[in-house]
Amino acid sequence: MKGVILAGGLGTRLMPCTKVTNKHLLPVYNKPMIYYPLMTMVKAGLKDIMIVTGGNNAGDFLRLLGNGREFGLKDISYTYQEGEGGIADALRLAENFAEGDKIFVMLGDNIIEDDISEEVAIFEKQEKGARIFLKEVPDPQRFGVAEIRDGKVVNIEEKPKNPKTNYAVCGLYMYDSDVFDIIRTLKPSARGELEITDVNNEYIRRGTMSYTILKGWWTDAGTFESLFRASKLVAEKEGFKLS
């Protein structure tokens, strides 16, 4: 399985910090944000990883990460997303890199506590389909929300006013090679983007979607509030108590 980290976008919610660098290079406690999804993938056993970035500071990733030797990798692949076409639009750029293999996709501003090595191993044995990660949250209306019935995800609704459950869809996804064919069928949403929720709902329609509920904490770091929360969670995990 190959890994794809999506780290594009303009990071407008973190202005003015993102006037000078990509948001995924901002610090979360004592490391750049991009380190955390990269460490999650390496810990899960992935060795072949691509970073999809964009904006005016894409070269900063290469200066920071180089060929990935610090993470025990032989090299890291990079590609560039022009504009902001959505998560699925960014993912389609990894098709040649995937070379028909299954892929583990992670948003560059998502940080998790769990070791997901077991889930990666399970999906590698799964014949086809997709696997998503869920987390029960107090404010599901901020996220894509999974409706679960009889132990299966039956629908995902993006930012619903009246959520059917409290299970948010986290920014971690595993897909077979069909994902790129699915992306080619998508039409832009009302906000002009190709939505990853539409990709996931197509796998649900096909009956090939599985899921894992994360046990430990999960957060994104795309706003000042969540960036602070992420730093606090990481600091506490490493034994440093913030007041």
WODA-V238497 format. One record per residue. N is the residue number from 0. OMEGA is omega as a letter, one per 20 degrees, with the letter a starting at -180 (NA if undefined). BURIAL is # if it has 9 or more other ideal C-beta (glycine too) atoms within 8 Angstrom, else .. D_CENTER is the distance of its C-alpha to the mean C-alpha in Angstrom with 1 decimal. Layout:
n = (N N)
omega = (OMEGA OMEGA)
burial = (BURIAL BURIAL)
d_center = (D_CENTER D_CENTER)
//
This chain:
n = (0 1 2 3 4 5 6 7 8 9 10 11 12 13 14 15 16 17 18 19 20 21 22 23 24 25 26 27 28 29 30 31 32 33 34 35 36 37 38 39 40 41 42 43 44 45 46 47 48 49 50 51 52 53 54 55 56 57 58 59 60 61 62 63 64 65 66 67 68 69 70 71 72 73 74 75 76 77 78 79 80 81 82 83 84 85 86 87 88 89 90 91 92 93 94 95 96 97 98 99 100 101 102 103 104 105 106 107 108 109 110 111 112 113 114 115 116 117 118 119 120 121 122 123 124 125 126 127 128 129 130 131 132 133 134 135 136 137 138 139 140 141 142 143 144 145 146 147 148 149 150 151 152 153 154 155 156 157 158 159 160 161 162 163 164 165 166 167 168 169 170 171 172 173 174 175 176 177 178 179 180 181 182 183 184 185 186 187 188 189 190 191 192 193 194 195 196 197 198 199 200 201 202 203 204 205 206 207 208 209 210 211 212 213 214 215 216 217 218 219 220 221 222 223 224 225 226 227 228 229 230 231 232 233 234 235 236 237 238 239 240 241 242)
omega = (r a r r a a r r a r a a r r j a a r a r r a a r r a r a a r r a a r a r r r r a a r r r r a a a r r r a a r a a a a r r a r a a a a r a r a a a r r r r r r a r r r a a r a a r r a a a a a r r a r r r r a r a r r a r r a a r a r a r a r r r r a r r r a a r a r r r a r r a r a a a r a r a a r a r r r r r a r r r a r a r r a r r r a r r a a r a r a r a r a a r r a a r a r a r r r r a r a r r r r a r r r r r r a a r r a r r a r a a r r r a a r r r a r r a r r a a r a a r a r r a r r NA)
burial = (# # # # # # # # . . # . . # . . # # . . # # # # # # . # # . # # # # # # # # # # # # . # . # . . # # # # # # # . # # . # # # . # # # . # . . # . # . . # # # # # # . . # # # # # # # # # # # . . # # . . . # # # # # # # # # # # # . . # # . # # # # # . . # . . # # # # # # # . # . . # # . # # # # # # . . . . # . # # # . . # . . # . # # # # # # . # # # # # # . # # . # # . . # . # # . . . # # # # # # # # # # # # . . . # # # # # # # . . . # # # # # . . . # # . # # # # # # # # . . . . . . .)
d_center = (15.5 13.6 10.3 8.4 6.5 6.5 8.8 11.4 13.1 16.2 15.2 18.2 17.7 18.2 21.4 23.7 21.6 19.5 22.8 23.1 19.7 16.0 14.3 11.9 15.3 16.7 17.7 16.3 19.5 20.7 17.9 15.9 12.4 11.0 13.0 11.0 7.9 10.7 13.0 10.9 10.9 14.5 15.6 14.6 16.8 14.9 17.1 16.2 13.2 12.6 11.2 11.3 12.8 15.6 18.2 21.2 19.9 18.0 20.8 19.9 17.0 19.7 22.2 19.9 18.4 21.1 21.0 19.0 22.2 21.5 18.8 21.2 19.9 22.4 20.4 17.1 16.8 16.0 16.1 16.6 15.5 18.6 18.4 15.7 15.5 12.2 8.8 11.0 13.4 11.2 10.2 14.0 14.8 13.8 16.4 19.1 17.1 16.2 19.9 19.8 17.9 15.2 11.7 8.7 5.5 2.5 2.4 5.9 7.3 6.0 8.9 10.4 14.0 14.2 14.9 13.4 15.8 17.7 15.1 14.3 18.1 18.6 16.4 18.1 21.3 20.2 22.3 20.0 17.4 13.9 12.5 10.2 9.9 12.1 13.6 17.0 17.2 20.3 19.1 17.3 18.6 15.9 13.1 12.9 15.4 16.2 19.9 21.1 24.5 26.4 23.4 21.4 18.8 21.1 19.2 16.2 17.5 15.7 16.9 20.2 23.3 24.5 21.7 22.9 21.1 19.2 16.2 13.0 10.1 7.2 3.6 4.2 6.7 9.8 12.2 15.8 17.2 18.2 14.9 16.4 19.6 18.0 16.3 19.9 21.3 19.2 21.0 19.7 19.4 21.8 19.7 19.9 16.3 15.1 13.0 10.3 12.5 15.3 13.8 13.2 16.7 18.3 17.3 18.7 21.8 22.3 22.3 19.8 16.9 16.6 14.7 14.5 15.1 13.9 17.1 16.3 14.9 11.4 10.9 9.2 11.6 12.1 15.7 18.6 18.8 15.3 15.6 18.9 17.7 15.0 17.9 20.2 18.2 17.6 21.3 22.6 20.8 22.6 25.8 26.3 27.2 26.6 29.4)
//
